[in-house]
């Protein structure tokens, strides 16, 4: 083991420039990979909150509402609420109807704006009763909308997908670009590892020949090369994890959460999943090309 470690660090010093190139390439590529994982989790968080369970929202009149279906200075009556619910539940395009009272809406409001000063100025009476509707076919919403938007007590009908679809499109695009770019850079890193081992094997061909003559085992010869690539990859992974941690703290927590409080942003546990994925990819990406290269260039 002492010889293996000694040869490993000697090899790292001999090929310092190539080692640094591998570390930087791994750092950038693994950072992009981690960003792609976090972007995927962000999309899932938003979809889990809105997109996959609710397609339409029917907002009921309040005393402050204005519109042809609202009575000035009066909330929607219970009779109007019952009529609206019956119309929704009897519609063949509707799968499920969820009702939220002002108190329930306020509880959700408090969760979303828990870190905002606006919360102290709001109360349940400032909220709006509503029905959330899940459709059997999300594309077939026009019939449901037309059936209820003119009913007494309905202030507005909102199709959430038309607001969320552009956001998901951009997030999916960003995720795809990050993963695609990281895949190309990870391939470049793997090729660099193979090339580094080829050059190291050529520069140490005399030593390796002597080892074979004295009967050194395969692992005794190949272990330093594999450890060299693994150490370089783990350093790159550590830098990538630091980059993801900085992204979570300074971009998401300190800025995005403050600026856009209605979105459930990725937390530290999501960043931890991305970091674990980064380390796993680094280990696989360093050992597999190294083993391939040692078999090819060391002839052991």
C-alpha positions as CSV (number, residue, x, y, z in Angstrom):
1,X,0.0,0.0,0.0
2,X,2.9,2.4,0.8
3,X,4.4,1.8,-2.6
4,X,1.0,2.3,-4.3
5,X,0.4,5.7,-2.6
6,X,4.0,6.7,-3.2
7,X,3.7,6.0,-6.9
8,X,0.3,7.7,-7.0
9,X,1.6,11.0,-5.7
10,X,4.7,10.8,-7.8
11,X,2.6,10.3,-10.9
12,X,0.4,13.3,-9.9
13,X,3.5,15.5,-9.6
14,X,5.0,14.2,-12.9
15,X,1.8,15.0,-14.8
16,X,0.8,18.1,-12.9
17,X,-0.5,20.0,-15.9
18,X,-2.6,17.1,-17.2
19,X,-3.9,16.5,-13.7
20,X,-5.0,20.1,-13.3
21,X,-6.7,20.0,-16.8
22,X,-8.6,16.9,-15.6
23,X,-9.6,18.5,-12.4
24,X,-10.8,21.7,-14.1
25,X,-12.7,19.7,-16.7
26,X,-14.3,17.5,-14.1
27,X,-15.2,20.6,-12.0
28,X,-17.0,22.3,-14.8
29,X,-18.7,19.3,-16.2
30,X,-19.8,17.9,-12.8
31,X,-21.1,21.4,-11.8
32,X,-23.2,21.5,-14.9
33,X,-24.4,18.0,-14.2
34,X,-25.4,19.0,-10.6
35,X,-27.2,22.1,-11.9
36,X,-29.2,19.8,-14.3
37,X,-30.2,17.6,-11.4
38,X,-31.2,20.6,-9.3
39,X,-33.2,22.0,-12.2
40,X,-35.0,18.7,-12.6
41,X,-35.9,18.8,-8.9
42,X,-37.1,22.4,-9.2
43,X,-39.4,21.4,-12.1
44,X,-40.8,18.5,-10.0
45,X,-41.4,20.8,-7.0
46,X,-43.4,23.3,-9.1
47,X,-45.3,20.5,-10.8
48,X,-46.0,18.7,-7.6
49,X,-47.5,21.9,-6.2
50,X,-49.6,23.0,-9.1
51,X,-49.2,21.4,-12.5
52,X,-50.0,17.8,-11.9
53,X,-53.0,18.2,-9.6
54,X,-54.8,21.4,-10.6
55,X,-55.7,22.7,-14.0
56,X,-58.4,25.3,-13.4
57,X,-59.2,27.6,-10.5
58,X,-62.6,29.2,-10.0
59,X,-62.3,32.3,-7.8
60,X,-65.5,33.2,-5.9
61,X,-66.8,36.7,-5.4
62,X,-65.9,38.7,-2.2
63,X,-67.3,41.9,-0.9
64,X,-64.5,43.7,-2.7
65,X,-64.9,41.9,-6.0
66,X,-66.1,43.7,-9.1
67,X,-67.7,42.0,-12.1
68,X,-71.0,41.1,-13.7
69,X,-71.4,38.0,-11.6
70,X,-70.7,39.6,-8.3
71,X,-73.1,41.5,-6.0
72,X,-71.5,44.7,-4.8
73,X,-70.3,44.5,-1.2
74,X,-71.3,40.9,-0.8
75,X,-69.4,37.5,-0.8
76,X,-70.7,34.6,-2.8
77,X,-73.6,33.1,-1.0
78,X,-73.8,29.5,0.1
79,X,-76.5,28.8,-2.5
80,X,-74.2,30.2,-5.2
81,X,-71.3,28.1,-4.0
82,X,-73.5,24.9,-4.0
83,X,-74.7,25.7,-7.6
84,X,-71.2,26.2,-8.8
85,X,-70.0,23.0,-7.2
86,X,-72.9,21.0,-8.6
87,X,-72.2,22.4,-12.1
88,X,-68.6,21.4,-11.8
89,X,-69.1,17.9,-10.4
90,X,-71.8,17.1,-13.0
91,X,-69.5,18.1,-15.9
92,X,-68.2,15.0,-17.6
93,X,-64.8,16.6,-18.2
94,X,-64.1,17.2,-14.5
95,X,-62.3,14.5,-12.5
96,X,-62.1,16.1,-9.0
97,X,-63.2,19.4,-7.4
98,X,-61.4,20.8,-4.4
99,X,-62.9,23.6,-2.3
100,X,-60.8,26.0,-0.3
101,X,-62.3,28.4,2.2
102,X,-60.7,31.7,3.0
103,X,-59.1,30.2,6.1
104,X,-57.6,27.4,4.1
105,X,-56.3,29.8,1.4
106,X,-54.8,31.9,4.2
107,X,-53.0,28.9,5.7
108,X,-51.4,28.3,2.2
109,X,-50.7,32.0,1.9
110,X,-48.8,32.0,5.2
111,X,-46.7,29.1,4.1
112,X,-45.8,30.8,0.8
113,X,-45.1,34.2,2.4
114,X,-43.7,33.0,5.7
115,X,-40.6,35.1,5.3
116,X,-42.3,38.2,4.0
117,X,-43.4,41.3,5.9
118,X,-46.6,41.4,3.9
119,X,-47.9,38.5,6.0
120,X,-48.5,40.8,9.1
121,X,-50.8,43.0,7.1
122,X,-53.0,40.1,5.8
123,X,-55.8,38.1,7.4
124,X,-58.3,35.4,6.2
125,X,-60.9,38.1,5.4
126,X,-58.5,39.4,2.7
127,X,-58.5,36.0,1.0
128,X,-60.8,34.6,-1.7
129,X,-62.8,31.3,-1.6
130,X,-62.1,29.2,-4.6
131,X,-62.6,25.8,-6.3
132,X,-59.6,24.0,-7.7
133,X,-60.5,21.6,-10.5
134,X,-58.6,18.6,-11.8
135,X,-59.6,17.6,-15.4
136,X,-59.8,14.2,-16.9
137,X,-58.0,15.6,-20.0
138,X,-56.0,18.7,-19.2
139,X,-56.3,19.9,-22.8
140,X,-60.1,19.9,-22.6
141,X,-60.8,22.8,-20.3
142,X,-62.7,25.2,-22.5
143,X,-66.0,23.5,-21.9
144,X,-65.6,23.6,-18.1
145,X,-64.6,27.2,-18.2
146,X,-67.5,28.2,-20.3
147,X,-69.9,26.3,-18.1
148,X,-69.0,28.2,-14.9
149,X,-67.5,31.6,-15.7
150,X,-70.9,33.2,-16.2
151,X,-72.5,31.8,-13.1
152,X,-73.5,34.1,-10.2
153,X,-70.8,34.2,-7.5
154,X,-67.9,33.5,-9.9
155,X,-65.4,36.4,-10.0
156,X,-62.9,34.7,-12.4
157,X,-61.8,31.4,-13.9
158,X,-58.1,30.9,-14.2
159,X,-56.3,28.3,-16.3
160,X,-53.1,27.8,-14.4
161,X,-51.3,25.9,-17.1
162,X,-51.2,28.9,-19.4
163,X,-49.1,30.7,-16.8
164,X,-47.0,27.7,-15.8
165,X,-46.3,26.2,-19.2
166,X,-43.7,28.9,-20.3
167,X,-41.9,28.5,-16.9
168,X,-41.7,24.8,-17.3
169,X,-40.5,25.2,-20.9
170,X,-37.6,27.4,-19.9
171,X,-36.7,25.2,-16.9
172,X,-36.8,22.1,-19.0
173,X,-34.7,23.9,-21.7
174,X,-32.1,25.0,-19.0
175,X,-32.1,21.5,-17.6
176,X,-31.5,19.9,-21.0
177,X,-28.7,22.4,-21.9
178,X,-27.0,21.8,-18.6
179,X,-27.1,18.0,-18.9
180,X,-26.1,18.1,-22.6
181,X,-23.1,20.4,-21.9
182,X,-22.1,18.4,-18.9
183,X,-22.3,15.1,-20.9
184,X,-19.9,16.5,-23.5
185,X,-17.5,17.8,-20.9
186,X,-17.7,14.5,-19.0
187,X,-16.7,12.7,-22.2
188,X,-13.8,15.1,-22.6
189,X,-12.7,14.4,-19.0
190,X,-12.9,10.7,-19.6
191,X,-10.7,11.1,-22.7
192,X,-8.3,13.2,-20.8
193,X,-8.0,10.6,-18.1
194,X,-7.2,7.9,-20.8
195,X,-4.7,10.2,-22.5
196,X,-3.0,11.1,-19.1
197,X,-2.6,7.4,-18.3
198,X,-1.2,6.7,-21.8
199,X,1.4,9.4,-21.4
200,X,2.2,8.3,-17.9
201,X,2.6,4.7,-19.0
202,X,4.9,5.8,-21.9
203,X,7.1,8.0,-19.6
204,X,7.4,5.1,-17.1
205,X,7.7,2.2,-19.6
206,X,11.1,1.2,-18.3
207,X,9.9,1.0,-14.7
208,X,6.9,-1.0,-15.7
209,X,9.0,-3.4,-17.7
210,X,11.1,-4.1,-14.7
211,X,8.0,-4.7,-12.5
212,X,6.7,-7.2,-15.0
213,X,10.1,-9.0,-15.1
214,X,10.2,-9.4,-11.3
215,X,6.7,-10.8,-11.3
216,X,4.6,-7.8,-10.0
217,X,0.9,-8.4,-10.0
218,X,-1.6,-6.7,-12.2
219,X,-3.2,-4.6,-9.4
220,X,0.3,-3.7,-8.0
221,X,1.0,-2.1,-11.4
222,X,-2.3,-0.6,-12.3
223,X,-3.4,0.7,-8.8
224,X,-1.3,3.9,-8.9
225,X,-2.8,4.9,-12.3
226,X,-6.4,4.3,-11.1
227,X,-5.8,6.2,-7.9
228,X,-4.3,9.1,-9.8
229,X,-7.5,9.5,-11.9
230,X,-9.7,8.9,-8.8
231,X,-8.0,11.6,-6.8
232,X,-8.2,14.1,-9.6
233,X,-11.9,13.3,-10.1
234,X,-12.7,13.6,-6.4
235,X,-11.0,17.0,-6.2
236,X,-13.1,18.1,-9.2
237,X,-16.2,16.7,-7.5
238,X,-15.4,18.6,-4.3
239,X,-15.1,21.8,-6.2
240,X,-18.3,21.1,-8.0
241,X,-20.1,20.4,-4.7
242,X,-18.8,23.8,-3.5
243,X,-20.2,25.4,-6.6
244,X,-23.6,23.8,-6.0
245,X,-23.5,24.9,-2.4
246,X,-22.7,28.5,-3.4
247,X,-25.6,28.3,-6.0
248,X,-28.0,27.1,-3.3
249,X,-27.0,29.7,-0.7
250,X,-26.3,32.9,-2.8
251,X,-28.5,32.5,-5.8
252,X,-31.5,30.6,-4.5
253,X,-31.8,31.3,-0.8
254,X,-30.4,34.8,-0.7
255,X,-32.0,36.0,-4.0
256,X,-34.6,33.8,-5.7
257,X,-36.5,33.0,-2.5
258,X,-36.6,36.7,-1.6
259,X,-37.6,37.9,-5.0
260,X,-40.1,35.2,-6.0
261,X,-41.8,33.9,-2.8
262,X,-44.7,32.2,-4.5
263,X,-42.4,29.5,-5.9
264,X,-41.3,26.5,-3.7
265,X,-37.6,26.6,-4.4
266,X,-35.1,23.7,-4.0
267,X,-33.8,23.3,-0.5
268,X,-30.5,22.0,0.9
269,X,-31.8,18.4,0.8
270,X,-32.2,18.8,-2.9
271,X,-28.8,20.2,-3.3
272,X,-27.4,17.3,-1.2
273,X,-29.0,14.8,-3.7
274,X,-27.3,16.6,-6.6
275,X,-24.0,16.6,-4.7
276,X,-24.3,12.9,-4.0
277,X,-24.9,12.3,-7.7
278,X,-21.9,14.4,-8.6
279,X,-19.6,12.3,-6.3
280,X,-21.0,9.1,-7.7
281,X,-20.5,10.2,-11.3
282,X,-17.0,11.3,-10.5
283,X,-16.1,7.9,-9.1
284,X,-17.5,6.0,-12.0
285,X,-16.1,8.4,-14.6
286,X,-12.6,8.2,-13.2
287,X,-12.3,4.5,-12.4
288,X,-13.9,3.0,-15.6
289,X,-11.7,5.0,-18.1
290,X,-8.7,4.4,-15.9
291,X,-9.2,0.6,-15.9
292,X,-9.8,0.6,-19.7
293,X,-6.7,2.6,-20.3
294,X,-4.5,0.5,-18.0
295,X,-5.6,-2.7,-19.8
296,X,-4.8,-1.1,-23.2
297,X,-1.6,0.7,-22.5
298,X,0.0,-1.2,-19.7
299,X,-0.6,-4.7,-21.2
300,X,-1.2,-6.3,-17.8
